[in-house]
Amino acid sequence: MSFDPHAEALVRPAITPDDAVRVAHECFGISGSVKELGSNQDRNFLLTPARRDHNVQRYLLKFDNAVYPTAEIEAQNAALLKLKDAGLAVPSPVASPQGKTLETANVGGKDARVRLLTFVEGESMAKDGVLAASVIAQLGALAGKVVAVLASLPADGLDRGLQWDLRAALPVIEGYIDDVEASQRSRVLAASKTAWDAVQALAPKLPVQPIHGDITDDNVIGKRDTMGRVRPTAVIDWGDLSTGWRVAEIAVTVSAVLHHQGAGRAFDALPAIAAFDAAAQMSEEEIDALWPLVILRGAVLVVSGAHQVALEPENEYARERMAAEWKLFEIASALDSRVAAAGIRAALRGAAGPAPEAGLLLDRSSTAVRLDTAAPLLAGGLWLRGEEAEAALAEKVSTARFAYGEHRLTRTIGPGHERPVNAALFTQLTLSEPVELTAPFGGEVATTADGVTLTSEEHGTLRLFGDIDSAPSGAVAKGKPLGRATGRFKIQWSRPGAPAPPLFTDADSLPAWQGLTYDPCALVNAPPADWLPDVVAERARRDAAVAGAAERYYELPPDMERGWRELLIDTTGRCYLDMVNNVAGIGHGHPTMAAAINQQLLTLNTNNRFLYASLADYVERLRALAPDPSLSVVMLVNSGSEAVDLAMKLARAHTGRPDVVALREAYHGWTGFSDAVSTSAYDNPYAAASRPAWVHVADAPNTYRGAHRDTDSRDPGSKYVRDTVKLLDELEAQGTPVGAFIAEPVFGNGGGVLLPEGYLDGVYTAVRARGGLCISDEVQVGLGRLGHFTWGVDQQRVVPDIIAVAKALGNGYPLGAVYTTQAIADSLVREGMFFSSAGGATASAVAGLAVLDVMRDEGLQANAAAVGDLLAEGFKDLAKRHKIIGKVHGLGLYQGVELVRDRATKQPAPDETDWVCERLLDYGVIMQATSERRNVLKIKPPLTLTPAHARVFLDALDAVLTELEARA
């Protein structure tokens, strides 16, 4: 049956909710309430029986359009039963008391056909915004399972001639095109006709079978995962079941994915196609037909939506859908179908075949100069100079060669939503003298405005860009002169029948273009580049090599290859703004630090039992930075955990007391002592059960959500002090007086929460009065991160007995330190020698000195203050527009944005926080959650963060929170 656009218009049956309630009772014996659901051409009602049982089965009461023959409706019922038997979650037909699954009711004096189907519970994906790759894959898997089951379903009654049958796509488009806005008609028709011609050439080999025909975000439902994303599990709305091309099933699903993903993101649909192929094994013809069908589906939706609105102006469902339909058409039609097919083929079948045998274009030795993200010559920010950097590197050798396929770091862009177009689809040579070129294969030569082309049916097209003199024209035989090249020129080789490639493409499109081009390396007597990234393989290798307990960021983490200041750069050359890496205080890849360590390692690196000047130099510099002259002893270690361990050991040696008071929800490290006083269930869910008896826990002084809050008292700090003093008194009464009190001066695990005024002063006084020592864990905030204060204790106006510090000291190099008094340090001497192999080793001392120099010379503490204030103001502004922001904590470049579902109850929003972190990655921002409740965005970037990049982050967070609100 073919589609006739001039047939009777598909106006929905005139059924009111009152009619639906009556018919449900008369035909199926069910009394209850109804709610109308959207539909273009039928009338659908959600029927809830009157029983008030939470587990009551709800139903879909469906009035089918009178245009559709009864045989078609019965075929739908048969398909649903078959799919149910195969284990798929679908609506199931329910028989009336008369044993019929299709009834006829009188509505307004006319007969109306009505069915009762079980209502499959779940949530729609339609409002979920950008879809994760894993969700897209599940959507494709569902489509694949459906066609696999329906392949054996009899086609009786299913050759329906629907406007959605892509076998009739062009007649539908031409039939309804006049309803489309006049300015858009020619564009829709042109794209449709090109796609139609491509499909018609393949049509005889495309399998036909029953298909759902509309497995989309509207018609797939599921349950939300821990990030609040709908995971597709069930397929509903079987009104478009008919025969059709099998590949049309996945074409429709891909179309539904596109409008979620946005412009330039067509290849985001590949996981769905791969999952469909795993279930349905697509043929080569289906692969080639898929993208033209996606374009046709988009065009059909556009014209059908316009027609439905023209026919039924009051149909808000159809009107609201039009923006998404135009979006998917524009995304689909913007991608050349040949490029799409090559990308799909690469994802499903792997790399394309090798280049055909050919001769040499020139036989001249050349030196490979790497421009990818691992290129050592691009250190120190040289890559920011773009083509100037490329030219500078080329001048270092007589004949420089830049590789095909590499992601040029020199062409990257700043952090943001856009991907860099930086993958070279050519090999480039820079010559110190002219060179004669010969034809590597026979073909037709043509001179172009920017070079020469050589074309052959067997070998494809060779393009030479640059200064090519004396090039012949017309036919040329293999090995004959092709011209003379001077200076710099590019070589590009495309496969037979391929569209003309661009010079550069992005990472998503590179596999497609690798399937449409050849690497010209063999033509210039050079090996192919062997460093091209394979992120999927690298993820698998990491998972196989690293222990399961090792934490990893993100579902699909980028493969980071390079860092520069506050930027991280992955193997594809994409820049990410690093907003969490407080280890890299002076930024990534700092040349001053690298040069200092390199020079020292070339000279000497040994432990601190030997005498060398850099150790004393470094310790003297650290002592000068102490918050008080009394903290005159500095002891070097190799990490923050070791610094806390040493601090605890010092306190125990000096007081002779093992008992320690720590704060609830705190994290101090992974070594023995530091893990024992880490009370955070976020980092260790079994912290309470494994806590030694000598560790005692005081409430976290969190005035936003702790026992005493700013809103409840003008002086919550004194109440927290009172509670802690009560614990100290209890320990004394039990004969286990406190030996040490340990706390971060800014509550890190809580998300950079500032302690209430007077808290540390009151607790320190009480601890010392009882003979204990006070330890400040400044591993994260020490040495300038707070901006306005060098140390966290400065903000609280107290002086501890011991300070542990690490992260800022080494900028990623293994280095930590403990500050204490001479008397406390002498106590440890009485117990034996102290030694740390890496702490204070020659290279470590030099690394530490370089960090201090950079912080001083570049004014990084002042920058932390200024940019931190900018962020704080930005967060305040965002909080006015986004109610999910409950509180902003912290100071300088150590802040936390706490997300809540309700500001009044302060209910944490952990799922939303995880989702925000994942979405920020798509905007080029590295962000992670913290706090016991997993609901605080931790803001701890390198101290080099610029105001411009701070605004990039604020804009990205604004956009993502807006997406989150749209999803609700």
Secondary structure, DSSP 4 states (H G I P E B T S, - for coil): ----TTS---PPP---HHHHHHHHHHHH---EEEEEE--SSSEEEEEEES---TTPPPEEEEE--TTS-HHHHHHHHHHHHHHHHTT-B---B---TTS-SSEEEEETTEEEEEEEEEPPP-EESTT--SPPHHHHHHHHHHHHHHHHHHTTS--TT-----TT-GGGHHHHHHHHGGGS-HHHHHHHHHHHHHHHHHHHHHGGGS-EEEE-S--STTTEEEEE-TTS-EEEEEE---TT-EEEEHHHHHHHHHHHHHHHH-TT-GGGGHHHHHHHHHHH---HHHHHHHHHHHHHHHHHHHHHHHHHHHH-TT-HHHHHHHHHHHHHHHHHHTS-HHHHHHHHHHHHH-SPPPPPP---S-----EE---STT-GGGTTTGGGGTHHHHHHHHTTSSSEEE-TT-B-GGG---SSSSPP--EESSEEEE-SS-EEEE-SS-EEEEEETTEEEEEETTTEEEEEEEEEES---EEE-TTSEEEEEEEEEEEEEE-TTPPPPPSEE-TTTHHHHHTTEE-GGGGGT-PPPS----HHHHHHHHHHHS-TTS---SSS---EEEEEBTEEEETT--EEEESS-TT-TT-BT-HHHHHHHHHHHHH----TTS--HHHHHHHHHHHHT-SSTT--EEEEESSHHHHHHHHHHHHHHHH----EEEETT----SSHHHHHT---TTT-TTHHHH--TTEEEEPP--TTTSSS-TTT-S-HHHHHHHHHHHHHHHHHHTT---SEEEE-SEETTTTSEEPPTTHHHHHHHHHHHTT-EEEEE-TTTTTTTTSS-SSHHHHHT---SEEEE-HHHHTTSS-EEEEE-HHHHHHHHTT-----SSTT-HHHHHHHHHHHHHHHHTTHHHHHHHHHHHHHHHHHHHHHH-TTEEEEEEETTEEEEEEEEETTTTEE-HHHHHHHHHHHHHTTEE--EETTTT-EEEE---TT--HHHHHHHHHHHHHHHHHHHHH-
